[in-house]
Amino acid sequence: MRHTISVLVENHFGVLARVAGLFSARGFNIDSLAVGETQDPSVSRMTIVARGDDRILDQITKQLNKLVDVIKVQNLSETDMIDRELVLVKTDASADKRGNIMQIVNTFRAKIVDVSQSCMTIEVTGGESKVEAMLTLLSPFGVREVVRTGVIAMARASELTPPARSKAKKSVKKKAKSKATV
């Protein structure tokens, strides 16, 4: 089973090595790992994608929570989540192939970010199925190189009504009651 785990950690040196070490010590391979600062520069978010059974994932989650620098661990696979990956693809692109490649790029809402006489570099962002479909369609043209950032993910918002709006309604009701009692 595939799991996407979000780990909020203190932004210190060595934290990434300790987290990755937990996975390797238990024979749990990491398929994707993306790390970056959050809105707070002292906190980083790790998005880890790995495959394994629920028992091993539960053990790793408990071990992650024991690390001093770990703030929060969340298994996003159990929630409704948004996940994306950025991929750069360098493909052969002779003059006679360019029109077909550009058609594929436009279909997937990707971008051509570099062009030379013999190749093109394409940027595509999206979920795993979109990225894999585009790579499959580009492979007959000759894919020279692929660079992937790794998956980033976050849980979707659970409420449709913004919290500020609901607070405003409550304060209006309180004001109406206080005026009625005066």
C-alpha positions, 0 to 999 in steps of 0.5 A: 500500500502507498502512504503519503506522510506529512512531517512537521519538523524543527528546521535544524541540521541533521533532522532529515538524516534522522527521519530517513534513518528511521525508514531505512532501519526498518527496511521501509523504502522511500519512494519520494521525499520533498522538504521545504520551509513552511510559512514559519522559517523555523519549521520545515515540512517533509512530505514522504511517500513510501510503500508498505503495510499498515503495521510498519507505517504505524510503527514508523509513525510512533517512532517519528513522534518520539524524535525531539525535532518532530512537531507533528506527523500526519498520514495524508493517505487517510485524508482527502488530500491535494498532491502535486509533483514538478517534473522537467523532461528533456526530449528529442525535438527535431523540427519535424517532431516539434508540432506533435510535442507542442500539442502534447504539452498544450493538452497537459497544460505543461510549459516548454522552458527551453528549446535548442536545435535538437531538444526541448525541456518541458515542465509539467506539474500535477498528480502522479497519473498526469505526469506518468501519462505525459511521460508515456506520450513523450517516450516515442519522441525520445526522452533524454532526461527526467528530473522529478521534485518528489510529491508535495501534499497537504490535506484539503480544507474540511469546511466550506465556510470560512471561519471568519464568516461564522464568527461574524454571524455569532457576533451579529446575533450577540449584538441583536440579543443585547439590543433586545434586552436594553 
